[in-house]
Amino acid sequence: MSRRRIGFVYRLAAVIAKPFLIAVINRDWRGVENIPAEGGFITAVNHNSHLDPFCYAHFQYNTGRVPRFLAKAPLFKPPVVGWFMRGTGQIPVYRATTDAAQAFRAAVAAVNDGECVAFYPEGTLTRDPDGWPMTGKTGVARVALLTKAPVIPVAQWGANELLPPYSTRPRLFPRKTHQVLVGKPVDLDRFYDREPTAELLRQATDAIMADIAVLLGELRGETAPAERFDPRRHRKTAKAKGGKSGASAVDDADDAAE
């Protein structure tokens, strides 16, 4: 996609958002060469701050291949925000309703039309106590296996230091840096042309999340944990102990059907 096809509303959003982002956070963006220059593709990105969608969109906008995010349907309701969401081509996700399949069909159509669709496979902010990617939901694998489009893993870090998860108070000083590391396409060849069973989709999703975790480890200078945090298992454990943690309650509200 060339910059000529970015569109007026996306450009307007960039004009509004970029000066603020440039003012509050530094940038260390690597792996841009792994963003396809043409054709449809998928990016799979970790999610650790309410600010990181804006930081990540800034990064990818600068590559010339603007992303279409899958976003919760309520974000499309406020008049101004909704206008920007629709005008920039974001895809509403209707969770646990009869309209839930619309997002899947829209994502497939966008990829087949040569666009980029950006997935947050975790479905919500990470609950991992150390900020590592959690287990992913299988929507990204479903679209990837149907379209056979490249899945580009992306790790990001730094927006969470500026605005920690579930916080409304930014930490402006010392100045933070938004780091992005883009990897090569995830190897999903072994999953193609097979019946998309729940187990197959889970394995494909795990392969995607594993690549994201390795990239995040490179950014952090650490080794990602061998086992990813599973919010469903955590929720069941909390319930078995006779209560529900605050994080578990949020999990219930945010959890999306696979």
LINSULMO-V766846 format. One record per pair of residues at least 12 apart in sequence whose C-alpha atoms are under 8 Angstrom apart, sorted by the first residue. I is the first residue (numbers start at 1). J is the second residue. D is the distance in Angstrom with one decimal. If there is no record, write none. Layout:
{{I J D} {I J D}}
This chain:
{{1 37 7.1} {1 38 5.8} {1 39 7.5} {1 64 6.8} {1 65 5.6} {1 66 8.0} {1 114 7.5} {1 115 7.1} {2 64 6.0} {2 65 7.0} {3 64 5.4} {3 65 7.6} {6 64 7.8} {6 65 8.0} {6 66 6.7} {7 88 7.6} {9 84 6.6} {9 87 5.5} {9 88 5.8} {10 84 7.8} {10 87 7.1} {10 88 5.1} {13 84 7.2} {14 58 7.4} {17 54 7.7} {18 58 6.8} {21 55 7.0} {24 172 6.9} {24 175 7.2} {24 176 7.8} {25 159 8.0} {25 162 7.8} {25 175 6.3} {25 176 5.3} {25 177 5.4} {25 178 6.5} {26 175 7.3} {26 176 6.2} {26 177 4.3} {26 178 5.9} {27 177 5.4} {27 178 4.9} {27 179 6.1} {28 177 6.7} {28 178 6.1} {28 179 4.7} {28 180 6.4} {29 59 7.4} {29 178 7.7} {29 179 5.6} {29 180 4.7} {29 181 6.3} {30 179 7.8} {30 180 5.9} {30 181 4.9} {30 182 6.3} {31 180 7.9} {31 181 5.5} {31 182 4.5} {31 183 6.4} {32 63 7.1} {32 182 6.4} {34 152 7.5} {34 182 6.3} {34 183 6.3} {34 184 5.7} {34 185 7.8} {35 63 7.7} {35 65 7.9} {35 152 7.3} {35 182 7.5} {37 65 7.6} {38 114 7.2} {39 111 8.0} {39 113 7.9} {39 114 4.4} {39 115 6.7} {40 110 7.5} {40 111 4.5} {40 112 6.0} {40 113 6.5} {40 114 3.6} {40 115 4.5} {40 116 5.6} {40 149 6.3} {40 150 7.7} {41 111 5.9} {41 114 7.2} {41 115 6.5} {41 116 5.0} {41 117 6.6} {41 149 5.1} {41 150 5.1} {41 151 6.2} {41 152 7.5} {42 111 7.3} {42 116 5.5} {42 117 5.0} {42 118 5.8} {42 119 7.2} {42 144 7.4} {42 149 6.8} {42 150 6.1} {42 151 4.7} {42 152 6.0} {43 116 7.2} {43 117 6.4} {43 118 4.7} {43 119 6.0} {43 151 5.7} {43 152 4.7} {43 153 5.9} {43 154 6.7} {44 118 6.1} {44 119 4.9} {44 120 5.9} {44 121 6.4} {44 140 7.5} {44 151 6.8} {44 152 6.2} {44 153 5.0} {44 154 5.9} {44 208 7.5} {44 212 7.6} {45 118 7.3} {45 119 6.3} {45 120 5.2} {45 121 7.1} {45 153 6.3} {45 154 4.8} {45 155 5.9} {45 156 7.4} {45 212 7.1} {46 120 6.0} {46 121 7.3} {46 122 7.2} {46 126 8.0} {46 133 6.0} {46 154 7.0} {46 155 5.8} {46 156 6.6} {46 212 7.0} {47 120 6.4} {47 122 7.3} {47 124 6.9} {47 125 5.2} {47 126 6.1} {47 133 7.5} {47 156 7.9} {48 125 5.1} {48 126 5.6} {48 131 6.6} {48 157 7.8} {48 159 7.6} {48 160 5.6} {48 164 7.7} {48 165 6.1} {49 125 6.5} {49 159 6.1} {49 160 4.7} {49 163 6.3} {49 164 5.9} {49 165 4.8} {49 166 7.5} {50 125 7.7} {50 160 8.0} {50 163 7.3} {50 165 6.7} {50 166 7.4} {51 159 6.0} {51 160 7.5} {51 163 6.6} {52 159 5.4} {52 160 7.3} {55 159 7.2} {55 178 7.2} {56 156 7.8} {56 180 7.9} {65 115 7.8} {65 116 6.9} {66 116 6.8} {67 115 7.6} {67 116 5.1} {67 117 5.5} {67 118 5.6} {68 88 7.5} {68 89 5.9} {68 90 4.8} {68 91 6.7} {68 115 7.8} {68 116 6.2} {68 117 4.7} {68 118 5.8} {69 90 5.1} {69 91 6.0} {69 117 5.9} {69 118 4.8} {69 119 6.3} {70 90 6.2} {70 91 4.7} {70 92 5.9} {70 93 6.3} {70 103 7.3} {70 107 8.0} {70 117 7.6} {70 118 6.8} {70 119 6.3} {70 120 7.8} {71 90 6.9} {71 91 6.0} {71 92 5.2} {71 93 5.7} {72 92 5.7} {72 93 4.9} {72 94 6.7} {72 95 7.7} {73 92 4.6} {73 93 5.2} {73 94 5.6} {76 92 7.2} {91 103 6.2} {91 106 7.0} {91 107 7.4} {95 256 5.8} {95 257 6.9} {96 256 6.8} {96 257 6.3} {104 139 7.4} {104 143 7.0} {107 143 7.1} {108 143 5.9} {108 146 7.7} {108 147 6.7} {111 147 7.3} {111 149 7.3} {112 147 6.8} {119 140 6.5} {121 136 4.8} {121 137 5.4} {121 138 7.3} {121 139 7.3} {121 140 6.3} {121 209 7.8} {122 134 6.1} {122 135 6.3} {122 136 4.4} {122 137 5.8} {123 136 7.2} {123 137 6.7} {123 254 7.8} {123 255 7.4} {123 256 7.1} {124 254 6.8} {124 255 7.9} {125 165 6.9} {127 229 7.4} {127 231 6.9} {127 247 7.3} {128 229 5.6} {132 213 6.9} {132 216 7.7} {132 224 7.1} {132 225 7.9} {132 228 7.6} {132 229 8.0} {133 209 7.2} {133 212 7.6} {133 213 6.2} {133 228 6.8} {133 229 7.4} {134 209 7.9} {134 228 5.2} {134 229 4.7} {134 230 6.0} {134 231 7.5} {135 206 7.2} {135 209 7.0} {135 228 5.7} {135 229 6.2} {135 230 5.5} {135 231 7.8} {136 205 6.2} {136 206 7.0} {136 209 6.5} {137 202 7.9} {137 205 7.0} {137 258 6.0} {138 201 5.9} {138 202 6.2} {138 205 5.7} {138 258 5.9} {139 258 6.5} {140 205 7.1} {141 201 5.9} {141 204 5.9} {141 205 5.5} {142 196 7.7} {142 201 6.7} {145 188 8.0} {145 191 7.2} {145 192 6.0} {148 192 7.5} {150 185 5.7} {150 186 7.3} {151 185 5.2} {151 186 5.7} {151 208 7.9} {152 182 7.1} {152 183 6.3} {152 184 6.1} {152 185 4.6} {152 186 6.3} {153 182 6.1} {153 183 5.4} {153 184 7.0} {153 185 6.7} {153 186 6.8} {153 208 6.8} {153 211 6.3} {153 212 5.4} {154 180 7.0} {154 181 5.9} {154 182 4.6} {154 183 6.2} {154 212 5.9} {154 215 7.2} {155 180 5.8} {155 181 5.3} {155 182 6.6} {155 212 5.6} {155 213 7.3} {155 215 5.6} {155 216 5.0} {155 219 7.8} {156 178 7.1} {156 179 5.4} {156 180 4.5} {156 181 6.5} {156 216 6.7} {156 219 7.8} {157 178 5.9} {157 179 5.1} {157 180 6.7} {157 216 7.5} {157 219 7.3} {157 220 7.9} {158 176 6.3} {158 177 5.4} {158 178 4.4} {158 179 6.0} {159 176 7.6} {159 177 7.4} {159 178 5.7} {161 176 6.8} {162 176 6.2} {179 219 7.2} {180 219 7.8} {181 215 6.4} {181 216 7.6} {181 219 7.1} {182 215 7.6} {183 211 7.8} {183 215 7.0} {186 207 7.4} {186 208 6.2} {186 211 7.0} {188 204 6.8} {188 207 7.8} {191 204 6.8} {231 248 7.6} {231 251 6.9} {232 251 7.9} {234 248 7.4} {235 248 5.2} {235 251 7.6}}
